[in-house]
Amino acid sequence: MPVTIELSDSFKAYDVRGIVGETITAESVRAVGAAFVDVLELTGQRVLVGGDMRPSSAEFARSFAEGAMLRGADVTDLGLISTDMLYYASGTANAPGVVFTASHNPAGYNGMKMSRAGAVPLSAESGLEDIRAAAQAYLDSGEIRPYDAAGSLKTADLLTDYAGYLRTRVDLSGIRPLKVAVDAGNGMAGMTTPAVLGSERLEELPLEIIPLYFELDGTFPNHPANPLEPENLRDLQRAVLDHGADIGLAFDGDADRCFVIDEQGEPVSPSAVTALVARREIGRARAAGEEQPAIIHNLITSRAVPELVEREGGRAVETRVGHSYIKAVMAQESAVFGGEHSAHYYFRDFFNADTGMLAAMHVLAALGGQDRGLHELAAEYNPYVASGEINSEVEDKAGAMERLAETFDRDGALLSRMDGLTVSAGDGTWWFNVRPSNTEPFLRFNGEAHSAQTMRSVRDEALRLIRRH
């Protein structure tokens, strides 16, 4: 007798990730599709389904659609989509949906990112756990009871509309000509970049695109589609220098994150991108008569971000890490923009959802609207020395954080437990955050200081305490 899949192995805090054929299968996905309809009470309503270029995504999308239709939902099959294309579809159609993707994970993985109508996120605290439990019940019983009238199925192609919508958010038609190297990593940006930034579907922009790995291939033959790892940026950095490009853009597998390389081949920190976009969005909102427009940033974004927001007349709102949390705060605060250290960027004009492409367009507009190179332009948004994210495999995570709290509770330091442990120097010269990973056996360290020497000193002491057995 086959072993029933345990969905707790793949359901995470705010999405689903699993190993294809082991912790996520067509059978389990079909049950999730039925549970999605049941929990969100979608019988007789429209449900959007699409997937990325991973080999299993098309099959899983069909299976999810089958489960949803069995329970009476009318499914619109969006075909190949990026994650932000789902958010666009969900926001404009005011319909719930799912995209099959495992983002930057290796080829053997797949998963689901789900949203309610209007691109409102689902997390374990807002429905995802209920869907897991209902789907598990279907799997354990061995059958999905059909609704009296099965739902319908139709298809839709929204790439042109998606591209056109983004172009209404940021006008690039009048910028100076730019040479732009783009590494799609064989992910969905290989489809969306020609549509949004090229002339494949819309009028030509003053951009010369140098494509790297635009072929959709979910086996990732060139490098993993995870630009957060420096090694995966090497080809783009080389291409920027070899072609004399003004800027390089790297997207992850599902294209909801974007990383930026300057003309010298150096990465531009996501915090600097957040500050740059925040300045643009605050200026636009204030010009429209909005007083102190809110900008969201997570607690491990550079302190340069809230400082800039306050200087520009905005209101900085700090939140914990994670897209479902930030989207919720975006809605609560009616924030115009939000950014994370991980290169997720959120826009009120994009249904409070994250989109790497729209962030890239803001950077292109800022760069192309003046004469300086990106290296010089970005430097004003990056005044501090950051550690980068450093992972430590730790068995007793809580014990390690208590050691840190006891040791660093000195000299007027400020301690916060909002998301892990954040320690800030009493004189403001440094801070660090340590938080447990939601998906891996790691403690993640991020820190920042006014000088490299101070950063090294604080980092080394903290890591020694974290890794002490």
C-alpha positions as CSV (number, residue, x, y, z in Angstrom):
1,M,0.0,0.0,0.0
2,P,1.5,3.4,-1.0
3,V,2.5,5.8,1.7
4,T,0.4,8.9,1.9
5,I,2.2,12.1,1.4
6,E,2.6,14.2,4.5
7,L,1.9,17.7,3.4
8,S,3.6,19.2,6.5
9,D,6.8,18.3,4.8
10,S,6.2,20.8,2.0
11,F,3.9,23.5,3.5
12,K,6.1,26.3,4.9
13,A,5.3,29.6,6.6
14,Y,4.1,31.4,3.5
15,D,4.3,29.0,0.5
16,V,4.7,25.4,-0.4
17,R,8.1,23.9,-1.4
18,G,8.9,20.2,-1.9
19,I,10.9,17.6,-3.7
20,V,9.1,16.4,-6.8
21,G,8.0,12.8,-6.5
22,E,8.7,12.7,-2.8
23,T,7.1,15.5,-0.8
24,I,5.1,17.0,-3.7
25,T,3.3,14.8,-6.3
26,A,0.4,15.2,-8.8
27,E,-1.9,13.4,-6.3
28,S,-1.0,15.8,-3.4
29,V,-1.4,18.8,-5.7
30,R,-4.8,17.7,-6.8
31,A,-5.9,17.4,-3.2
32,V,-4.5,20.9,-2.5
33,G,-6.5,22.3,-5.4
34,A,-9.7,20.9,-4.0
35,A,-8.9,22.1,-0.5
36,F,-8.0,25.6,-1.9
37,V,-11.6,25.9,-3.2
38,D,-13.1,24.5,0.0
39,V,-11.3,26.7,2.5
40,L,-11.6,29.9,0.5
41,E,-15.2,29.0,-0.5
42,L,-14.6,29.3,-4.2
43,T,-17.3,27.0,-5.6
44,G,-18.8,28.7,-8.7
45,Q,-16.0,31.3,-8.7
46,R,-13.0,31.9,-10.8
47,V,-9.5,30.4,-9.9
48,L,-6.3,31.3,-11.7
49,V,-3.7,28.6,-12.3
50,G,-0.3,28.9,-13.9
51,G,3.3,27.7,-13.6
52,D,6.9,28.4,-14.3
53,M,9.3,26.5,-16.7
54,R,10.1,23.7,-14.3
55,P,9.6,20.2,-15.9
56,S,6.8,19.4,-13.4
57,S,5.0,22.7,-13.4
58,A,2.6,22.0,-16.3
59,E,1.5,18.6,-14.9
60,F,1.1,20.1,-11.4
61,A,-1.0,23.0,-12.8
62,R,-3.3,20.5,-14.5
63,S,-3.6,18.5,-11.3
64,F,-4.4,21.5,-9.2
65,A,-7.0,22.6,-11.8
66,E,-8.6,19.1,-11.7
67,G,-9.0,19.3,-7.9
68,A,-10.4,22.8,-8.1
69,M,-12.9,21.9,-10.8
70,L,-14.0,18.8,-8.9
71,R,-15.1,21.1,-6.1
72,G,-16.9,23.4,-8.5
73,A,-14.5,26.2,-9.3
74,D,-14.1,27.7,-12.8
75,V,-10.4,27.6,-13.6
76,T,-8.5,30.0,-15.9
77,D,-5.3,28.3,-17.1
78,L,-2.7,31.1,-17.5
79,G,0.0,28.8,-18.8
80,L,3.6,29.8,-18.4
81,I,3.8,32.7,-16.0
82,S,6.2,34.4,-13.6
83,T,5.1,34.8,-10.0
84,D,4.5,38.5,-10.4
85,M,2.3,37.7,-13.4
86,L,0.1,35.7,-11.1
87,Y,-0.1,38.8,-8.8
88,Y,-1.0,41.0,-11.8
89,A,-3.7,38.6,-12.9
90,S,-5.1,38.2,-9.3
91,G,-5.0,41.9,-8.8
92,T,-6.6,43.0,-12.0
93,A,-9.2,40.2,-12.1
94,N,-9.8,40.3,-8.4
95,A,-9.6,36.5,-8.4
96,P,-7.6,34.0,-6.2
97,G,-4.9,31.9,-7.8
98,V,-1.8,29.8,-7.6
99,V,1.6,29.7,-9.5
100,F,3.7,26.5,-9.5
101,T,7.3,27.4,-8.8
102,A,10.1,26.7,-6.4
103,S,11.7,30.1,-7.1
104,H,15.4,29.8,-6.7
105,N,15.5,26.2,-5.5
106,P,17.3,23.5,-7.5
107,A,15.7,21.7,-10.4
108,G,14.4,18.8,-8.3
109,Y,12.0,21.1,-6.4
110,N,8.7,22.6,-7.1
111,G,6.0,24.3,-5.0
112,M,3.1,26.7,-4.9
113,K,2.6,30.3,-4.2
114,M,-1.1,31.1,-3.5
115,S,-3.0,34.3,-3.2
116,R,-6.5,35.3,-2.4
117,A,-8.4,37.6,-4.7
118,G,-6.7,41.0,-5.3
119,A,-3.2,39.4,-4.8
120,V,-3.7,39.2,-1.0
121,P,-1.1,36.7,0.3
122,L,-1.8,33.4,2.0
123,S,0.4,32.4,4.9
124,A,0.2,29.7,7.6
125,E,-1.6,32.3,9.8
126,S,-4.1,33.4,7.2
127,G,-5.4,30.2,5.5
128,L,-2.5,28.2,4.3
129,E,-2.5,25.9,7.3
130,D,-6.3,25.3,6.9
131,I,-5.7,24.4,3.2
132,R,-3.0,21.9,4.3
133,A,-5.3,20.2,6.8
134,A,-8.2,20.0,4.4
135,A,-5.9,18.6,1.6
136,Q,-4.4,16.1,4.0
137,A,-7.8,14.9,4.9
138,Y,-8.5,14.3,1.2
139,L,-5.2,12.4,0.8
140,D,-5.9,10.3,3.9
141,S,-9.4,9.3,2.7
142,G,-8.1,8.5,-0.8
143,E,-10.8,10.5,-2.6
144,I,-12.0,13.9,-3.5
145,R,-15.8,14.1,-3.3
146,P,-17.0,15.9,-6.5
147,Y,-19.3,18.9,-6.2
148,D,-22.7,18.6,-7.8
149,A,-21.6,20.5,-10.8
150,A,-18.0,20.4,-11.9
151,G,-16.3,23.7,-12.8
152,S,-15.2,24.8,-16.2
153,L,-11.7,25.3,-17.7
154,K,-10.5,28.1,-20.1
155,T,-7.1,29.5,-21.1
156,A,-5.8,33.0,-21.1
157,D,-2.6,34.7,-22.3
158,L,-1.8,37.8,-20.2
159,L,1.8,38.6,-21.1
160,T,1.1,41.6,-23.3
161,D,-1.3,43.1,-20.8
162,Y,1.1,42.5,-18.0
163,A,3.9,44.2,-19.9
164,G,1.7,47.1,-20.8
165,Y,0.6,47.6,-17.2
166,L,4.2,47.8,-16.0
167,R,5.0,50.4,-18.6
168,T,2.2,52.5,-17.3
169,R,3.8,52.5,-13.9
170,V,7.3,53.6,-15.0
171,D,7.8,55.5,-18.3
172,L,11.1,54.6,-19.9
173,S,10.4,56.1,-23.3
174,G,12.3,59.4,-22.6
175,I,15.5,58.1,-20.8
176,R,18.9,58.3,-22.4
177,P,19.9,55.1,-24.3
178,L,21.2,52.4,-22.0
179,K,22.9,49.1,-22.6
180,V,21.4,46.5,-20.3
181,A,22.8,43.0,-19.7
182,V,20.1,40.7,-18.3
183,D,20.7,37.2,-16.8
184,A,17.5,35.3,-16.7
185,G,19.1,32.1,-15.4
186,N,17.0,30.1,-17.7
187,G,14.0,31.2,-15.6
188,M,10.8,33.1,-16.4
189,A,12.6,36.5,-16.9
190,G,13.7,34.9,-20.3
191,M,10.0,35.3,-21.3
192,T,9.1,38.5,-19.4
193,T,12.1,40.7,-20.2
194,P,11.6,40.7,-24.1
195,A,7.9,41.6,-23.5
196,V,8.5,44.4,-20.9
197,L,11.8,45.9,-21.8
198,G,12.1,44.7,-25.4
199,S,10.0,45.3,-28.6
200,E,8.6,41.7,-28.8
201,R,5.1,42.9,-27.9
202,L,5.2,46.6,-27.3
203,E,6.9,49.7,-28.8
204,E,10.7,49.8,-28.7
205,L,12.4,51.5,-25.7
206,P,15.8,53.2,-25.7
207,L,17.3,50.0,-24.3
208,E,19.8,47.6,-25.9
209,I,19.3,44.2,-24.2
210,I,22.2,41.8,-23.9
211,P,20.5,38.5,-23.1
212,L,22.1,35.8,-21.0
213,Y,20.3,32.4,-20.6
214,F,16.9,33.5,-21.8
215,E,16.0,29.9,-22.9
216,L,13.3,28.6,-20.5
217,D,14.8,25.5,-18.9
218,G,13.9,24.4,-15.5
219,T,16.9,22.1,-15.2
220,F,19.0,25.2,-15.0
221,P,21.9,24.1,-17.2
222,N,24.1,27.2,-16.8
223,H,23.8,28.1,-13.1
224,P,21.2,28.0,-10.4
225,A,18.6,30.7,-10.7
226,N,19.5,32.2,-7.3
227,P,21.2,35.6,-7.7
228,L,21.5,35.9,-3.9
229,E,24.6,33.6,-4.2
230,P,27.5,35.6,-5.5
231,E,28.8,32.8,-7.7
232,N,25.6,32.9,-9.7
233,L,26.3,36.6,-10.6
234,R,29.7,35.9,-12.2
235,D,28.5,35.5,-15.8
236,L,26.5,38.7,-15.6
237,Q,29.3,40.6,-14.1
238,R,31.6,39.4,-16.9
239,A,29.0,40.3,-19.6
240,V,28.6,43.8,-18.2
241,L,32.3,44.4,-18.4
242,D,32.8,42.7,-21.8
243,H,29.9,44.6,-23.5
244,G,30.5,47.9,-21.7
245,A,26.9,47.7,-20.4
246,D,25.5,50.5,-18.2
247,I,23.8,48.1,-15.9
248,G,23.2,44.4,-15.3
249,L,20.0,42.8,-14.1
250,A,19.7,39.2,-12.6
251,F,16.4,37.6,-11.9
252,D,15.6,34.5,-9.9
253,G,13.8,31.5,-11.3
254,D,10.2,32.8,-11.0
255,A,11.4,36.5,-11.7
256,D,9.8,38.0,-8.6
257,R,13.3,39.2,-7.4
258,C,15.8,41.3,-9.2
259,F,19.5,42.0,-8.4
260,V,21.4,44.8,-9.9
261,I,25.1,45.1,-11.1
262,D,26.7,48.4,-11.8
263,E,28.9,49.3,-14.8
264,Q,32.0,48.4,-13.0
265,G,30.7,44.8,-12.4
266,E,29.9,45.4,-8.8
267,P,26.6,44.4,-7.1
268,V,24.3,47.2,-6.0
269,S,22.9,46.2,-2.6
270,P,19.2,45.6,-2.4
271,S,19.1,48.1,0.4
272,A,20.5,50.8,-2.0
273,V,17.9,49.8,-4.6
274,T,15.2,50.1,-1.9
275,A,16.4,53.6,-1.0
276,L,16.6,54.6,-4.6
277,V,13.1,53.4,-5.4
278,A,11.7,54.8,-2.1
279,R,13.0,58.3,-3.1
280,R,11.2,58.1,-6.4
281,E,7.9,56.7,-5.0
282,I,7.9,59.3,-2.1
283,G,8.4,62.1,-4.6
284,R,5.6,60.9,-6.8
285,A,3.2,60.4,-3.9
286,R,4.0,63.8,-2.4
287,A,3.6,65.5,-5.8
288,A,0.1,63.9,-5.9
289,G,-0.7,65.5,-2.5
290,E,0.0,62.7,-0.2
291,E,1.5,63.7,3.1
292,Q,4.3,61.4,4.6
293,P,3.8,58.4,2.3
294,A,4.7,55.2,4.1
295,I,7.7,53.1,3.0
296,I,8.0,49.5,4.4
297,H,11.4,48.0,5.1
298,N,12.2,44.8,7.0
299,L,14.4,45.0,10.1
300,I,17.6,43.8,8.4
301,T,17.5,46.4,5.6
302,S,20.2,49.0,5.9
303,R,19.5,51.8,8.3
304,A,20.2,54.1,5.3
305,V,16.7,53.3,4.1
306,P,14.7,54.7,7.0
307,E,17.1,57.6,7.2
308,L,16.5,58.5,3.6
309,V,12.7,58.0,3.9
310,E,12.6,60.5,6.8
311,R,14.8,63.0,4.9
312,E,12.5,62.8,1.8
313,G,9.4,63.5,3.8
314,G,8.1,59.9,4.0
315,R,7.3,57.7,7.0
316,A,9.4,54.6,7.5
317,V,7.7,51.5,8.9
318,E,9.8,48.5,10.0
319,T,8.5,45.0,9.8
320,R,9.7,41.4,10.2
321,V,11.2,39.5,7.3
322,G,8.8,37.7,4.9
323,H,6.7,38.6,1.9
324,S,3.3,37.7,3.5
325,Y,4.1,39.9,6.5
326,I,5.3,42.8,4.4
327,K,2.3,42.6,2.1
328,A,-0.1,42.7,5.1
329,V,1.7,45.8,6.5
330,M,1.7,47.4,3.1
331,A,-2.1,47.2,3.1
332,Q,-2.5,48.3,6.7
333,E,-0.3,51.4,6.2
334,S,-1.4,52.1,2.7
335,A,2.3,52.1,1.9
336,V,3.5,53.3,-1.4
337,F,6.5,51.0,-1.5
338,G,8.4,48.3,0.4
339,G,11.8,46.6,0.1
340,E,13.6,43.7,1.6
341,H,17.3,42.8,1.9
342,S,16.6,39.7,-0.2
343,A,15.7,41.9,-3.3
344,H,11.9,41.5,-2.9
345,Y,10.3,44.9,-3.8
346,Y,6.6,45.7,-3.2
347,F,4.4,48.4,-4.8
348,R,1.1,49.8,-3.9
349,D,0.6,50.3,-7.6
350,F,1.1,46.5,-8.0
351,F,-1.5,45.4,-5.5
352,N,1.0,45.5,-2.7
353,A,2.8,42.6,-4.3
354,D,6.4,42.1,-5.1
355,T,7.7,42.3,-8.6
356,G,11.4,42.3,-9.7
357,M,10.6,43.7,-13.1
358,L,9.0,46.9,-11.8
359,A,11.9,47.5,-9.4
360,A,14.3,47.1,-12.3
361,M,12.3,49.6,-14.3
362,H,12.6,52.2,-11.5
363,V,16.4,51.7,-11.4
364,L,16.6,52.1,-15.2
365,A,14.5,55.2,-15.0
366,A,16.7,56.7,-12.3
367,L,19.9,55.8,-14.2
368,G,18.6,56.9,-17.6
369,G,17.2,60.2,-16.2
370,Q,20.7,61.6,-15.4
371,D,24.2,61.4,-16.7
372,R,26.2,59.6,-13.9
373,G,27.1,56.0,-14.0
374,L,25.3,53.6,-11.7
375,H,28.3,53.1,-9.5
376,E,28.3,56.7,-8.6
377,L,24.5,57.0,-8.4
378,A,24.2,54.0,-6.1
379,A,27.0,55.1,-3.7
380,E,24.8,57.9,-2.2
381,Y,22.3,55.2,-1.1
382,N,25.0,52.9,0.5
383,P,26.8,54.8,3.3
384,Y,27.4,52.0,5.7
385,V,29.4,48.7,5.7
386,A,27.2,45.6,5.7
387,S,28.2,42.0,6.6
388,G,25.9,40.3,4.1
389,E,23.9,37.4,5.2
390,I,26.0,34.7,7.0
391,N,24.4,31.3,7.8
392,S,25.4,29.1,10.7
393,E,24.1,25.6,11.2
394,V,23.1,25.5,14.8
395,E,21.3,22.7,16.7
396,D,20.2,24.9,19.6
397,K,19.1,28.1,17.9
398,A,17.3,29.5,21.0
399,G,20.3,28.8,23.2
400,A,22.6,30.6,20.7
401,M,20.4,33.7,20.6
402,E,20.3,33.8,24.4
403,R,24.1,33.7,24.5
404,L,24.1,36.7,22.2
405,A,21.6,38.6,24.2
406,E,23.4,38.1,27.5
407,T,26.8,39.0,26.0
408,F,25.7,42.1,24.0
409,D,23.4,43.5,26.7
410,R,26.0,46.1,27.6
411,D,27.0,49.7,27.1
412,G,23.4,50.9,26.5
413,A,22.7,48.5,23.7
414,L,19.1,48.1,22.6
415,L,17.7,44.6,22.2
416,S,14.5,43.7,20.2
417,R,12.8,40.3,19.7
418,M,10.5,41.3,16.8
419,D,12.1,38.8,14.4
420,G,14.8,36.7,16.1
421,L,17.2,39.0,18.0
422,T,18.2,42.5,16.9
423,V,21.0,44.2,18.9
424,S,21.8,47.9,18.2
425,A,24.7,49.8,19.7
426,G,23.7,52.5,22.2
427,D,25.8,55.1,20.2
428,G,24.2,54.0,16.9
429,T,27.5,52.8,15.3
430,W,26.5,49.3,14.6
431,W,23.6,46.8,14.7
432,F,23.0,43.1,13.9
433,N,20.1,40.7,13.6
434,V,20.1,37.0,14.1
435,R,17.0,35.0,13.2
436,P,16.2,31.3,12.6
437,S,15.5,30.2,9.0
438,N,11.9,29.1,8.3
439,T,13.1,26.4,5.9
440,E,16.6,25.4,6.8
441,P,18.5,24.5,10.0
442,F,20.3,27.8,10.1
443,L,20.7,30.9,12.1
444,R,21.0,33.9,9.7
445,F,23.3,36.8,10.8
446,N,23.0,40.2,9.2
447,G,24.8,43.3,10.5
448,E,25.9,46.8,9.6
449,A,28.3,49.4,11.0
450,H,29.7,52.8,10.3
451,S,33.2,51.4,9.6
452,A,34.6,48.1,8.2
453,Q,36.7,47.6,11.4
454,T,33.7,47.9,13.6
455,M,31.7,45.6,11.4
456,R,34.4,42.9,11.5
457,S,34.7,43.1,15.3
458,V,31.0,42.8,16.0
459,R,30.5,40.1,13.3
460,D,33.3,38.0,14.6
461,E,32.2,38.2,18.2
462,A,28.6,37.3,17.3
463,L,29.6,34.4,15.1
464,R,31.9,33.0,17.8
465,L,29.0,33.0,20.2
466,I,26.5,31.5,17.7
467,R,28.8,28.6,16.7
468,R,30.0,27.7,20.2
469,H,28.9,24.2,21.0
